[in-house]
């Protein structure tokens, strides 16, 4: 079977509308032999997937060889955005129509796997595991957007396979490559903050762009757009009737496809305390939620993680709050700040015995100590850097490791699986409204064995990997 280019894909696809006049755009092309390239396939190229496409276009070591997406409208949009990105570029480029197009990544791996070395996965959460596992089983380097998987069991299986295959892995929690998160770990390890026994993080509810809470369930059945293969979009999840408030971008608040706000943002917001405090696995997680539904995320939630002592480090209570009215009060030590800043809609604080370390926003980009005096003292006595810095961001970090021009990426699966596991356990507590006790060694809930159904890998027929 011949693999389609853009032209044949559009001509033969039953999903395509009558005509698509897609503009051409190009990818980075450097001198040298063709076999010196890192050949990359991208699974999911619309919306967030365009981040991977655009970053890969910039790197002269990369040759894009395959795209896979179930939504032809998003394919068209990606070509258009790529054309705009290319305007004025000094890159010497190859023509994008040479990239092979697929709707089903299972077919891509079955018929075209020998043509690429690495894979990016930028799909809705429920597709992360099967797409990444197929890539790993074929010995491909993998970049997967956060959260890494839809369940803890899936995350652990990916880590085991990646280790077996010896490939380069990376999860797309971009803040892990920043200066800010390194400063936070260095300050904590240098004793600037003192022992930390409590962490607080907060987030608003989803905007209507990413989730539209249903007024009633079940949703009214709608006809999918002709450009969308709805069965493939559902993939490993149980198939249900299409509705425009689920696909293509509002799936995050639906438990069968996404992981709610906690799953969407905690891999960013909680990354700094997870790394700086060496948190590891929690011993218990519980959630107070406004409502429990097996379909959609609650409007408000307070998730409490408890971590045991780690050597000389004390136990930690970590609280995640989300939704209207859940943001904490402004810390009292800001009373001496002439600007008297209020807390933003997202943020995180590590409450130490000496100081409170604060990161405004969802990512650990701009850390500071609470209180003008404390911050001025830190500026005068800043600890010396001890952690290597990353130049160029997480995608370049991944490509450098593949090209053997740099170390294993910071959010490789050995690191990002435990981080994702922490997040996903909170998701489990939110989804069920139950307290769970966790055995990190065995990867099982010990106080309510029925909850392990949410931990285990599951998929409908035809999608089990």
Secondary structure, DSSP 8 states (H G I E B T S, - for coil): -----HHHHHHH-TTS-S-------EEE--SS-GGGSEEEEEE--STTHHHHHHHHHH-TTEEEEEEE-SBHHHHHHHHHHHHHHHTT----EEEGGGSEEES-HHHHHHHHGGG-SEEEE-S-GGGHHHHHHHHHHTT-EEEEESSS-SSHHHHHHHHHHHHHHT--EEEE-GGGGSHHHHHHHHHHHTTSS--EEEEEEEE----TTT----SSSS-------TTB-HHHHHTTS------TTTSSS--TTBTTT--HHHHHHHHHHTHHHHHHTT--S-SEEEEEES---SSB--SSEEEEEEE--BTTB--EEEEEEESTT------GGGGG-TT-----SSEEEEEESS-EEEEESSSSSSEEESSHHHHHHHHHT-----S---SSHHHHHHHHHHTTSS---TT-HHHHHHHHHHHHHHHHHHHH---EEEETTTTEESS-GGGHHHHS----TT---
